[in-house]
Amino acid sequence: MDDIEGKITKNDEVAPGYYLLRIKLSRPMDPFVPGQFVMVRIPGKDVFLRRPFSIYDYRQPVLTLMYKVVGKGTEILSKSRKNEKVFVLCPLGKGFNLRRRKHYVVLGGGIGIAGVHALIRRLGARSSVFFGCAAKEELALIKDLGDLPVAASTLDGSYGFRGTVVELLSERLATFRKEEMEVLACGPVVMLKALRRILEKDRIPCQVLLEERMACGLGLCFGCVTKTVDEAEPYKRVCKEGPVFDLWEVCL
């Protein structure tokens, strides 16, 4: 883990309210595992606490992040311009544990696709990718996946399957050999709860990346805890013991 200075090289809106940010780091970042995150110091003096972002991609020396404008910090960041200086604490947290499986099913819900993008790239043809969003305009979030096939759903039915990404997966679940697969997902809690319900009968292995507000990102403040089934120490820090957890060990 290092605090690295960088300069913004790109900060473009790729869909309404969604931005792709590229930062040229002054020195190499340590090797990372898909699912890990960074803490970015927002340019200017209006925001004191850093903001957490999943590592979307990293090709030395350029770190790429995708984010959605949801509050003051990301609103200020969205207005940052090329060559502005930022500081990035990276890499942080626990990423996905890629056990030996014949096949992986990867789900991204909305901005949750940013948390699994690097994972999808690493798995390549070994994965089936499902993406859910509100409307076809948000399909720009998966543009960087290129020729990789993606099963997409939109809530308004403007593209692909009409409904949630979990409903789409539920319709196709029977086509997978459940004893040879694992599900890897990132999205809002309501999506993860629905995912749990459709996987529960067969107890299909599943890892989830939890999206959570963070203050320090280092496990010092205990401001991002989530409850688990661990009777000895039920509350785990999303920034330290996570953000990736076994679905069957967290209490959603």
C-alpha positions in Angstrom: 0.0 0.0 0.0 1.3 3.4 -1.0 0.1 7.0 -1.2 1.0 7.9 -4.8 0.8 11.3 -6.5 -0.8 11.4 -9.9 -2.2 13.6 -12.6 -5.5 13.4 -14.2 -5.2 12.6 -17.9 -8.9 12.0 -18.7 -12.2 12.5 -16.8 -15.0 12.1 -19.3 -18.7 11.5 -18.8 -19.5 8.1 -20.5 -23.2 8.0 -19.6 -25.5 10.4 -17.8 -23.9 10.8 -14.3 -21.1 8.3 -14.9 -17.5 9.2 -15.4 -14.3 7.4 -16.5 -11.2 8.8 -14.8 -7.7 8.1 -15.8 -4.8 9.0 -13.5 -1.1 8.8 -14.5 0.7 7.8 -11.4 4.2 9.2 -10.6 5.4 5.7 -9.7 4.1 2.1 -10.1 1.3 0.8 -8.0 1.8 -2.5 -6.2 0.3 -5.6 -7.9 -3.5 -5.7 -7.2 -6.2 -8.3 -7.1 -9.5 -7.6 -8.9 -12.0 -6.4 -6.4 -9.5 -4.2 -4.5 -10.0 -0.5 -4.3 -8.2 2.9 -3.9 -8.8 6.0 -1.7 -8.6 9.2 -3.7 -8.0 12.7 -2.3 -10.5 14.9 -4.0 -8.8 18.0 -5.7 -9.4 21.3 -3.8 -10.1 22.0 -0.2 -13.8 21.5 0.0 -13.7 17.8 0.8 -11.6 16.5 3.7 -12.1 12.7 3.6 -10.9 10.7 0.7 -13.3 8.7 -1.5 -13.2 5.0 -2.2 -13.2 3.7 -5.8 -12.9 0.1 -7.2 -9.9 -0.4 -9.4 -11.4 -0.5 -12.8 -8.1 -1.1 -14.7 -4.4 -0.5 -14.2 -1.8 -0.5 -17.0 1.3 1.0 -15.6 1.5 3.9 -15.1 -2.2 4.7 -15.7 -4.9 3.9 -13.1 -8.5 3.9 -14.4 -11.5 4.4 -12.2 -15.2 4.5 -13.1 -17.5 6.4 -10.8 -21.1 7.7 -10.5 -21.9 11.2 -9.2 -23.7 10.6 -5.9 -22.6 13.3 -3.5 -20.4 16.3 -2.9 -17.1 14.5 -3.4 -17.9 12.9 -6.7 -19.6 16.1 -7.9 -16.4 18.0 -7.3 -14.3 15.2 -8.9 -16.5 15.2 -12.0 -15.5 18.9 -12.6 -11.7 18.1 -12.2 -9.7 18.7 -15.4 -6.7 17.3 -17.2 -3.4 17.7 -15.4 -5.0 18.4 -12.0 -3.0 16.7 -9.2 -4.5 13.9 -7.0 -3.2 11.5 -4.4 -4.1 7.9 -4.5 -3.8 5.4 -1.6 -3.6 2.0 -3.2 -4.2 -0.9 -3.5 -6.5 -1.6 -0.5 -8.8 -4.3 0.8 -9.3 -7.9 -0.1 -10.2 -8.8 -3.7 -11.8 -11.8 -5.3 -10.3 -15.3 -4.5 -10.2 -17.1 -7.8 -10.6 -20.7 -6.8 -10.2 -23.4 -9.4 -13.6 -23.5 -11.2 -14.5 -24.6 -14.7 -16.7 -21.6 -15.1 -17.5 -18.2 -13.5 -20.6 -16.2 -13.8 -20.0 -12.5 -13.2 -22.8 -10.0 -12.4 -22.5 -6.2 -12.4 -25.4 -4.0 -11.4 -25.2 -0.4 -12.5 -21.9 1.2 -11.2 -21.2 -2.2 -9.7 -19.7 -3.1 -13.1 -16.7 -1.0 -12.1 -15.9 -3.4 -9.3 -15.8 -6.4 -11.6 -14.4 -4.9 -14.8 -10.8 -5.9 -14.0 -12.1 -9.4 -13.0 -13.9 -9.9 -16.3 -10.8 -8.9 -18.2 -8.7 -11.3 -16.2 -11.1 -14.2 -16.6 -11.8 -13.7 -20.3 -13.6 -16.6 -21.9 -13.8 -18.5 -18.6 -16.7 -16.3 -17.5 -20.3 -15.5 -18.5 -21.0 -11.8 -17.9 -24.4 -10.4 -16.9 -25.0 -6.6 -16.7 -28.0 -4.8 -15.4 -28.9 -1.1 -15.6 -31.8 1.3 -15.7 -31.9 2.1 -19.5 -30.0 1.6 -22.7 -28.0 4.8 -22.2 -26.1 3.1 -19.4 -24.8 0.3 -21.8 -21.9 2.7 -22.4 -20.6 1.4 -19.0 -19.7 -1.9 -20.7 -18.3 -0.5 -23.9 -14.7 -1.2 -22.8 -15.4 -4.9 -22.7 -15.2 -4.9 -26.5 -16.1 -8.3 -28.1 -16.7 -10.1 -24.8 -20.3 -11.3 -24.9 -22.5 -9.7 -22.2 -26.1 -10.6 -21.3 -27.8 -7.3 -20.5 -31.0 -6.3 -18.8 -32.7 -2.9 -18.5 -35.3 -2.0 -16.0 -37.3 -0.1 -18.6 -37.0 -2.7 -21.3 -35.2 -0.3 -23.7 -32.5 -3.0 -24.4 -32.2 -6.7 -23.9 -34.1 -8.4 -21.1 -36.7 -6.3 -19.3 -36.2 -6.5 -15.6 -33.3 -6.9 -13.2 -30.0 -8.6 -13.9 -30.8 -11.2 -11.2 -34.1 -12.1 -12.9 -32.2 -12.5 -16.1 -29.7 -14.8 -14.4 -32.5 -16.8 -12.9 -33.9 -17.5 -16.3 -30.6 -18.8 -17.5 -29.3 -20.5 -14.4 -30.4 -24.0 -15.6 -28.0 -23.7 -18.5 -25.0 -23.9 -16.2 -23.5 -26.9 -14.5 -24.0 -25.7 -11.0 -21.4 -28.0 -9.4 -18.7 -26.5 -11.7 -19.5 -22.8 -11.4 -19.0 -19.9 -9.0 -20.8 -16.5 -9.1 -18.9 -13.3 -8.6 -21.0 -10.1 -8.2 -21.0 -6.4 -7.4 -24.0 -4.2 -7.1 -26.5 -2.6 -4.7 -27.6 -4.6 -1.6 -31.1 -5.1 -3.0 -29.4 -6.9 -6.0 -27.3 -9.1 -3.7 -30.3 -10.0 -1.6 -32.1 -11.2 -4.7 -29.1 -13.1 -5.9 -28.9 -14.9 -2.6 -32.5 -16.0 -2.9 -32.0 -17.7 -6.4 -28.7 -19.3 -5.4 -29.8 -20.5 -1.9 -31.5 -23.8 -3.0 -28.3 -25.2 -4.5 -25.9 -23.2 -2.2 -24.0 -22.2 -5.3 -20.5 -20.7 -4.4 -20.7 -16.9 -4.6 -18.4 -14.0 -3.7 -19.8 -10.5 -3.5 -18.1 -7.1 -3.5 -19.9 -4.8 -1.0 -20.3 -1.1 -1.8 -20.0 0.9 1.4 -19.2 4.4 2.5 -15.7 4.6 4.0 -13.9 7.2 6.1 -10.3 6.0 6.2 -10.1 2.9 4.0 -7.5 1.4 6.3 -9.6 -0.4 9.0 -8.8 2.1 11.7 -12.1 3.9 12.2 -14.5 0.9 12.0 -16.9 3.1 10.1 -17.7 0.6 7.4 -18.5 -2.6 9.3 -20.9 -5.3 8.0 -22.5 -8.1 10.0 -21.4 -11.7 9.3 -22.2 -15.2 10.6 -18.9 -15.3 12.5 -20.1 -15.8 16.1 -16.8 -14.8 17.6 -16.3 -11.6 15.7 -19.6 -10.9 13.8 -18.7 -7.4 12.5 -16.1 -7.2 9.8 -14.6 -4.1 8.2 -15.6 -3.8 4.6 -12.3 -1.9 3.9 -10.1 -4.5 5.5 -11.7 -7.9 5.7 -13.5 -7.0 2.5 -14.7 -5.5 0.3 -15.1 -9.0 -1.2 -16.9 -11.5 1.0 -18.4 -15.0 0.7 -22.1 -14.4 0.1 -23.0 -17.1 2.6 -21.0 -15.5 5.4 -22.5 -12.0 5.3 -25.9 -11.0 6.8 -27.6 -9.0 4.1 
